[in-house]
Amino acid sequence: MARNDVRPVVKLRSTAGSGHTYVTRKNRRNDPDRLVLRKYDPVRRAHVLYREER
């Protein structure tokens, strides 16, 4: 199976400074900008913003 760049693997890093990351895939055609998602940070035990890092 070929891996193309339409759905690359991206890392989401917590903005709370805990260093926690999530790994996900995104569709570049629908989301050409960096992703910003509100997800659960188990280190802080709260929902915080996660930003895509390059």
N, CA, C and O atoms as CSV, one atom per row, in Angstrom:
chain,resi,resn,atom,element,x,y,z
A,1,MET,N,N,0.833,-1.174,0.000
A,1,MET,CA,C,0.000,0.000,0.000
A,1,MET,C,C,0.882,1.244,0.000
A,1,MET,O,O,1.806,1.360,0.805
A,2,ALA,N,N,0.594,2.163,-0.900
A,2,ALA,CA,C,1.420,3.362,-1.023
A,2,ALA,C,C,0.987,4.421,-0.014
A,2,ALA,O,O,-0.203,4.629,0.220
A,3,ARG,N,N,1.965,5.077,0.569
A,3,ARG,CA,C,1.692,6.200,1.485
A,3,ARG,C,C,1.863,7.482,0.695
A,3,ARG,O,O,2.979,7.824,0.303
A,4,ASN,N,N,0.775,8.195,0.456
A,4,ASN,CA,C,0.898,9.458,-0.270
A,4,ASN,C,C,0.830,10.623,0.703
A,4,ASN,O,O,0.563,10.441,1.890
A,5,ASP,N,N,1.075,11.814,0.190
A,5,ASP,CA,C,1.122,12.999,1.048
A,5,ASP,C,C,-0.219,13.698,1.184
A,5,ASP,O,O,-0.275,14.817,1.694
A,6,VAL,N,N,-1.309,13.064,0.736
A,6,VAL,CA,C,-2.621,13.682,0.934
A,6,VAL,C,C,-3.025,13.561,2.399
A,6,VAL,O,O,-3.642,14.470,2.954
A,7,ARG,N,N,-2.673,12.424,3.033
A,7,ARG,CA,C,-2.981,12.198,4.456
A,7,ARG,C,C,-1.696,11.916,5.229
A,7,ARG,O,O,-1.417,10.761,5.551
A,8,PRO,N,N,-0.904,12.955,5.533
A,8,PRO,CA,C,0.344,12.713,6.261
A,8,PRO,C,C,0.090,12.491,7.754
A,8,PRO,O,O,-0.942,12.894,8.291
A,9,VAL,N,N,1.044,11.848,8.401
A,9,VAL,CA,C,1.007,11.667,9.853
A,9,VAL,C,C,1.527,12.943,10.487
A,9,VAL,O,O,2.589,13.435,10.104
A,10,VAL,N,N,0.787,13.493,11.462
A,10,VAL,CA,C,1.201,14.727,12.141
A,10,VAL,C,C,1.223,14.489,13.645
A,10,VAL,O,O,0.481,13.654,14.163
A,11,LYS,N,N,2.077,15.227,14.335
A,11,LYS,CA,C,2.148,15.198,15.789
A,11,LYS,C,C,1.402,16.395,16.337
A,11,LYS,O,O,1.545,17.509,15.831
A,12,LEU,N,N,0.610,16.171,17.366
A,12,LEU,CA,C,-0.089,17.251,18.063
A,12,LEU,C,C,0.538,17.384,19.449
A,12,LEU,O,O,0.504,16.438,20.236
A,13,ARG,N,N,1.109,18.550,19.754
A,13,ARG,CA,C,1.771,18.773,21.040
A,13,ARG,C,C,0.918,19.681,21.911
A,13,ARG,O,O,0.323,20.643,21.426
A,14,SER,N,N,0.863,19.371,23.189
A,14,SER,CA,C,0.065,20.132,24.147
A,14,SER,C,C,0.619,21.540,24.309
A,14,SER,O,O,1.833,21.741,24.347
A,15,THR,N,N,-0.294,22.526,24.404
A,15,THR,CA,C,0.121,23.905,24.629
A,15,THR,C,C,0.247,24.210,26.116
A,15,THR,O,O,0.644,25.314,26.490
A,16,ALA,N,N,-0.090,23.232,26.977
A,16,ALA,CA,C,-0.018,23.448,28.424
A,16,ALA,C,C,1.403,23.278,28.961
A,16,ALA,O,O,1.640,23.511,30.146
A,17,GLY,N,N,2.335,22.881,28.125
A,17,GLY,CA,C,3.717,22.749,28.561
A,17,GLY,C,C,4.039,21.422,29.226
A,17,GLY,O,O,5.084,21.280,29.860
A,18,SER,N,N,3.145,20.449,29.084
A,18,SER,CA,C,3.385,19.152,29.724
A,18,SER,C,C,4.267,18.252,28.873
A,18,SER,O,O,4.832,17.287,29.387
A,19,GLY,N,N,4.397,18.543,27.589
A,19,GLY,CA,C,5.209,17.723,26.704
A,19,GLY,C,C,4.479,16.536,26.128
A,19,GLY,O,O,5.081,15.747,25.400
A,20,HIS,N,N,3.204,16.381,26.426
A,20,HIS,CA,C,2.416,15.250,25.928
A,20,HIS,C,C,2.082,15.464,24.457
A,20,HIS,O,O,1.807,16.590,24.043
A,21,THR,N,N,2.103,14.389,23.659
A,21,THR,CA,C,1.785,14.484,22.237
A,21,THR,C,C,0.789,13.410,21.843
A,21,THR,O,O,0.738,12.338,22.444
A,22,TYR,N,N,0.006,13.712,20.831
A,22,TYR,CA,C,-0.843,12.751,20.143
A,22,TYR,C,C,-0.327,12.627,18.725
A,22,TYR,O,O,0.266,13.569,18.198
A,23,VAL,N,N,-0.546,11.471,18.093
A,23,VAL,CA,C,-0.187,11.268,16.696
A,23,VAL,C,C,-1.468,10.956,15.946
A,23,VAL,O,O,-2.242,10.093,16.360
A,24,THR,N,N,-1.694,11.663,14.833
A,24,THR,CA,C,-2.905,11.471,14.048
A,24,THR,C,C,-2.586,11.712,12.584
A,24,THR,O,O,-1.455,12.047,12.233
A,25,ARG,N,N,-3.583,11.542,11.736
A,25,ARG,CA,C,-3.442,11.827,10.300
A,25,ARG,C,C,-4.391,12.948,9.945
A,25,ARG,O,O,-5.443,13.104,10.565
A,26,LYS,N,N,-4.020,13.729,8.947
A,26,LYS,CA,C,-4.908,14.802,8.510
A,26,LYS,C,C,-4.973,14.830,6.998
A,26,LYS,O,O,-4.053,14.372,6.320
A,27,ASN,N,N,-6.050,15.363,6.476
A,27,ASN,CA,C,-6.236,15.518,5.039
A,27,ASN,C,C,-5.742,16.909,4.662
A,27,ASN,O,O,-6.318,17.913,5.083
A,28,ARG,N,N,-4.678,16.969,3.872
A,28,ARG,CA,C,-4.097,18.267,3.505
A,28,ARG,C,C,-5.007,19.090,2.617
A,28,ARG,O,O,-4.937,20.319,2.633
A,29,ARG,N,N,-5.854,18.440,1.848
A,29,ARG,CA,C,-6.756,19.195,0.969
A,29,ARG,C,C,-7.810,19.941,1.767
A,29,ARG,O,O,-8.171,21.064,1.416
A,30,ASN,N,N,-8.311,19.331,2.841
A,30,ASN,CA,C,-9.337,19.972,3.669
A,30,ASN,C,C,-8.745,20.906,4.719
A,30,ASN,O,O,-9.359,21.919,5.055
A,31,ASP,N,N,-7.563,20.583,5.244
A,31,ASP,CA,C,-6.917,21.361,6.306
A,31,ASP,C,C,-5.492,21.711,5.907
A,31,ASP,O,O,-4.553,21.088,6.403
A,32,PRO,N,N,-5.302,22.690,5.025
A,32,PRO,CA,C,-3.930,23.023,4.616
A,32,PRO,C,C,-3.138,23.724,5.724
A,32,PRO,O,O,-1.907,23.694,5.709
A,33,ASP,N,N,-3.819,24.349,6.679
A,33,ASP,CA,C,-3.132,25.041,7.772
A,33,ASP,C,C,-2.823,24.044,8.888
A,33,ASP,O,O,-3.190,22.872,8.815
A,34,ARG,N,N,-2.142,24.535,9.917
A,34,ARG,CA,C,-1.836,23.684,11.061
A,34,ARG,C,C,-3.108,23.374,11.838
A,34,ARG,O,O,-3.971,24.235,12.011
A,35,LEU,N,N,-3.211,22.135,12.303
A,35,LEU,CA,C,-4.369,21.729,13.095
A,35,LEU,C,C,-4.264,22.271,14.510
A,35,LEU,O,O,-3.178,22.323,15.086
A,36,VAL,N,N,-5.403,22.675,15.067
A,36,VAL,CA,C,-5.506,23.043,16.473
A,36,VAL,C,C,-6.744,22.345,16.999
A,36,VAL,O,O,-7.863,22.667,16.599
A,37,LEU,N,N,-6.542,21.377,17.907
A,37,LEU,CA,C,-7.649,20.597,18.454
A,37,LEU,C,C,-7.634,20.679,19.975
A,37,LEU,O,O,-6.575,20.786,20.593
A,38,ARG,N,N,-8.813,20.628,20.564
A,38,ARG,CA,C,-8.940,20.591,22.014
A,38,ARG,C,C,-9.055,19.128,22.431
A,38,ARG,O,O,-10.050,18.467,22.134
A,39,LYS,N,N,-8.032,18.625,23.121
A,39,LYS,CA,C,-7.980,17.216,23.512
A,39,LYS,C,C,-7.582,17.098,24.982
A,39,LYS,O,O,-7.162,18.067,25.614
A,40,TYR,N,N,-7.727,15.885,25.504
A,40,TYR,CA,C,-7.427,15.636,26.911
A,40,TYR,C,C,-5.926,15.452,27.116
A,40,TYR,O,O,-5.283,14.675,26.410
A,41,ASP,N,N,-5.380,16.170,28.087
A,41,ASP,CA,C,-3.969,16.038,28.470
A,41,ASP,C,C,-3.908,15.242,29.770
A,41,ASP,O,O,-4.290,15.758,30.821
A,42,PRO,N,N,-3.434,13.988,29.721
A,42,PRO,CA,C,-3.419,13.169,30.937
A,42,PRO,C,C,-2.414,13.650,31.985
A,42,PRO,O,O,-2.562,13.316,33.160
A,43,VAL,N,N,-1.414,14.410,31.603
A,43,VAL,CA,C,-0.453,14.933,32.566
A,43,VAL,C,C,-1.101,16.043,33.391
A,43,VAL,O,O,-0.961,16.077,34.613
A,44,ARG,N,N,-1.814,16.955,32.714
A,44,ARG,CA,C,-2.508,18.062,33.391
A,44,ARG,C,C,-3.882,17.666,33.912
A,44,ARG,O,O,-4.462,18.368,34.740
A,45,ARG,N,N,-4.405,16.535,33.426
A,45,ARG,CA,C,-5.744,16.037,33.755
A,45,ARG,C,C,-6.820,17.068,33.442
A,45,ARG,O,O,-7.699,17.344,34.259
A,46,ALA,N,N,-6.729,17.635,32.229
A,46,ALA,CA,C,-7.704,18.621,31.770
A,46,ALA,C,C,-7.672,18.660,30.246
A,46,ALA,O,O,-6.728,18.170,29.625
A,47,HIS,N,N,-8.698,19.238,29.653
A,47,HIS,CA,C,-8.721,19.435,28.215
A,47,HIS,C,C,-7.978,20.721,27.886
A,47,HIS,O,O,-8.256,21.770,28.467
A,48,VAL,N,N,-7.039,20.640,26.961
A,48,VAL,CA,C,-6.245,21.802,26.546
A,48,VAL,C,C,-6.124,21.790,25.031
A,48,VAL,O,O,-6.496,20.817,24.375
A,49,LEU,N,N,-5.597,22.885,24.478
A,49,LEU,CA,C,-5.387,22.961,23.044
A,49,LEU,C,C,-4.123,22.203,22.660
A,49,LEU,O,O,-3.099,22.290,23.338
A,50,TYR,N,N,-4.214,21.471,21.578
A,50,TYR,CA,C,-3.070,20.761,20.997
A,50,TYR,C,C,-2.838,21.353,19.614
A,50,TYR,O,O,-3.774,21.468,18.823
A,51,ARG,N,N,-1.604,21.727,19.318
A,51,ARG,CA,C,-1.256,22.303,18.023
A,51,ARG,C,C,-0.360,21.355,17.239
A,51,ARG,O,O,0.461,20.632,17.804
A,52,GLU,N,N,-0.539,21.377,15.941
A,52,GLU,CA,C,0.296,20.552,15.072
A,52,GLU,C,C,1.707,21.112,15.052
A,52,GLU,O,O,1.908,22.317,14.897
A,53,GLU,N,N,2.680,20.227,15.210
A,53,GLU,CA,C,4.070,20.653,15.090
A,53,GLU,C,C,4.653,20.051,13.832
A,53,GLU,O,O,4.237,18.980,13.390
A,54,ARG,N,N,5.613,20.744,13.262
A,54,ARG,CA,C,6.181,20.295,11.985
A,54,ARG,C,C,7.528,19.672,12.185
A,54,ARG,O,O,8.156,19.237,11.219
